[in-house]
Amino acid sequence: MPKCVLVCVTRQKTSEKLIKKGVELTKGEDGSCLNVIHVVNENDKLLYNLSDGDALEFLFEITKDVGAANLVVKRSKDVIKTIVDYAEEINCTHIVLGHSNNPANNFISKLQKKLPNVVFVI
């Protein structure tokens, strides 16, 4: 069965590693799709220490280099809702995200509760 993988990237330049993991999940899977999403608070910069234009260029180059088909950047006050809505829109089967450095942050568990049929790769 084809996979629809959604890679959630953050404001860190380590996002490239997450995108490459998404590529691995779709390799050799006919009909699979790879999507990359970055959701940023409406008032924040897209990436630390970079202008929005530079940040977009950075994310675009990474996705282009690995052959990712779709790059989506959204501004929102509710990051979890935005990711859930987009995952449902594309019929996502897998979500790739990085570990949280804040153990008190239950971001991943909130996503898992809202998307119980999605496989999470962390």
C-alpha positions as CSV (number, residue, x, y, z in Angstrom):
1,M,0.0,0.0,0.0
2,P,1.4,3.5,-0.9
3,K,2.6,5.6,2.0
4,C,1.8,9.3,2.4
5,V,4.6,10.6,4.6
6,L,4.5,14.0,6.3
7,V,7.7,15.3,7.7
8,C,7.3,18.0,10.3
9,V,10.3,20.4,10.3
10,T,11.2,23.0,12.9
11,R,13.2,26.2,13.0
12,Q,16.4,24.2,13.4
13,K,18.6,23.5,10.5
14,T,18.7,19.8,11.6
15,S,15.4,19.5,9.6
16,E,17.5,18.0,6.8
17,K,17.9,14.7,8.7
18,L,14.1,14.4,9.2
19,I,13.5,15.0,5.5
20,K,16.0,12.3,4.6
21,K,14.2,9.9,6.9
22,G,11.0,10.7,5.1
23,V,12.7,9.9,1.8
24,E,13.8,6.5,3.2
25,L,10.2,5.7,4.1
26,T,8.9,6.4,0.6
27,K,11.8,4.8,-1.4
28,G,10.7,1.9,-3.5
29,E,7.0,2.4,-2.7
30,D,5.1,3.0,-5.9
31,G,2.5,5.7,-5.5
32,S,3.9,7.0,-2.3
33,C,4.2,10.7,-1.6
34,L,6.4,12.9,0.5
35,N,5.3,16.1,2.1
36,V,7.3,18.5,4.3
37,I,5.5,21.0,6.5
38,H,6.8,23.8,8.7
39,V,4.3,25.5,10.9
40,V,5.5,28.7,12.6
41,N,3.7,31.0,15.0
42,E,2.3,34.0,13.2
43,N,4.8,36.4,14.9
44,D,8.0,34.3,14.7
45,K,10.7,34.1,12.1
46,L,10.7,30.9,10.0
47,L,14.2,29.8,11.1
48,Y,16.4,31.3,13.8
49,N,18.8,34.0,12.6
50,L,17.6,33.9,9.0
51,S,15.2,36.2,7.2
52,D,12.0,34.6,6.0
53,G,13.3,34.6,2.4
54,D,16.5,32.8,3.5
55,A,14.6,30.3,5.6
56,L,12.3,29.5,2.7
57,E,15.2,29.1,0.4
58,F,17.0,26.8,2.9
59,L,13.9,24.5,3.2
60,F,13.2,24.6,-0.5
61,E,16.8,23.5,-1.3
62,I,16.7,20.6,1.1
63,T,13.4,19.3,-0.3
64,K,14.6,19.7,-3.8
65,D,17.9,18.0,-3.1
66,V,16.2,14.9,-1.7
67,G,13.4,14.9,-4.2
68,A,10.6,15.8,-1.8
69,A,7.5,16.6,-3.8
70,N,5.7,19.1,-1.6
71,L,6.9,21.8,0.8
72,V,4.3,23.6,2.8
73,V,5.0,26.5,5.1
74,K,2.1,27.8,7.2
75,R,1.7,30.5,9.8
76,S,-0.7,29.6,12.6
77,K,-1.5,30.2,16.3
78,D,-2.3,26.5,16.7
79,V,0.5,24.4,15.4
80,I,-1.0,21.0,16.4
81,K,-4.4,21.8,14.7
82,T,-2.6,23.0,11.6
83,I,-0.6,19.8,11.3
84,V,-3.6,17.6,12.1
85,D,-5.7,19.4,9.5
86,Y,-3.0,19.1,6.8
87,A,-2.3,15.4,7.6
88,E,-6.0,14.7,7.2
89,E,-6.2,16.7,4.0
90,I,-3.4,14.6,2.4
91,N,-4.5,11.3,3.9
92,C,-1.2,11.0,5.7
93,T,-0.1,7.5,6.8
94,H,3.2,8.4,8.5
95,I,4.5,11.4,10.3
96,V,8.2,12.0,10.8
97,L,9.3,14.3,13.6
98,G,12.2,14.9,15.9
99,H,12.6,14.4,19.6
100,S,11.5,17.2,21.9
101,N,14.2,18.6,24.1
102,N,11.6,19.5,26.6
103,P,10.2,16.4,28.3
104,A,7.3,18.4,29.7
105,N,6.2,19.1,26.2
106,N,3.6,16.6,25.1
107,F,3.4,17.8,21.5
108,I,4.0,14.3,20.1
109,S,1.4,12.7,22.3
110,K,-1.2,15.3,21.4
111,L,-0.6,14.7,17.7
112,Q,-0.8,10.9,18.3
113,K,-4.2,11.3,20.1
114,K,-5.6,13.4,17.3
115,L,-4.2,11.1,14.5
116,P,-4.6,7.6,16.0
117,N,-4.3,5.8,12.6
118,V,-1.0,7.4,11.6
119,V,2.3,5.8,12.2
120,F,4.7,8.1,14.0
121,V,8.5,7.9,13.3
122,I,10.5,9.8,15.8
